[in-house]
Amino acid sequence: MRQRIKFPRILKINRVDGLKISVVFNNGESRVIDFNKVLKNAGVNKNSPEYILFDKDEFLKVEIQDYTLSWSNVEQYIPTIRGSEKRVPYEIGADVLYEYSEPEVADMTNQIGKLLKTARKKSGLTQEALAQKSGTTRTYISRIENDRSDLEIATLKKIIEIGLEKRLEITIK
């Protein structure tokens, strides 16, 4: 049976901050790409067409094309079969960008961990006691409180509603 190879793809730009871009990859991860590092490692210098991207206004012209980041404002040409040149946008493959990226610390996950820890302490429960009441492990409670574990909503609901005897409410803003 053939194994399906999964390539990283960029689905969304969350935000651009200076020369850093926060993106969502197709595996659901939000990651930050530091283009100061990317461009320097690619050997971009004052004579390179890509050097324009060190200008923050030009860098902001980024868009997603074919599941990767693209800048049509960079003068880049590739040879064609007929011997002429064709202008193409500047792109770096999403697989390379994934390698250069760092996981973005999810604010929501941090908030959930802090909220859980505060509520647990207010209830006078240890991690062990909360774990026993909610049918999980102390290690799992610790990992949530310290932002070291992904959460499933059903598990979070069980911890909050059974373990802490509180009501879980989720809002989208």
Summary of the structure (lengths in Angstrom):
residues: 173
radius of gyration: 22.6
end to end distance: 44.2
largest distance: 76.0
contacts: 438
relative contact order: 0.11
helix: 39%
strand: 21%
